[in-house]
């Protein structure tokens, strides 16, 4: 595992190449030290980097096994937010999350960057699907 500071440094080195960025509201606050509401946080990524779309999950924890999940997408081109009604009272099997980037360039050392994987669906993917060849290598420990 890496620290929040190490993750931030590595991911920020890749963000100039990212078109669509997936980042949960919690990760934006904890890793990127963002403040404000979800919409202002999402917009700030597009102001700091040439990202055209930011997608984010929002989670409300009712108990360790019951959560509400919402999602929101921000389009910088249209300066528009797209939001749907949250899924409420969901039974959580595994609450792990990953920062996700979709980019023409992805880090070869960070398995969680090129592909969004929801472990709680208990879906196994061969490691070949978890890496994308790339000229970029970041500082993440293996």
Secondary structure, 3 states (H helix, E strand, C coil): CCCHHHHHHHHHHHHCCEEEEECCHHHHHHCCCCCCCHHHHHHHHHHHCCCCEEEEEEEEEEECCEEEEEEEEEECCCCEEEECCCEEEEECCCCCCCCEEEECCCCCCCCCCCCCCCHHHCCCCCHHHHCCCCCCCCCCCC
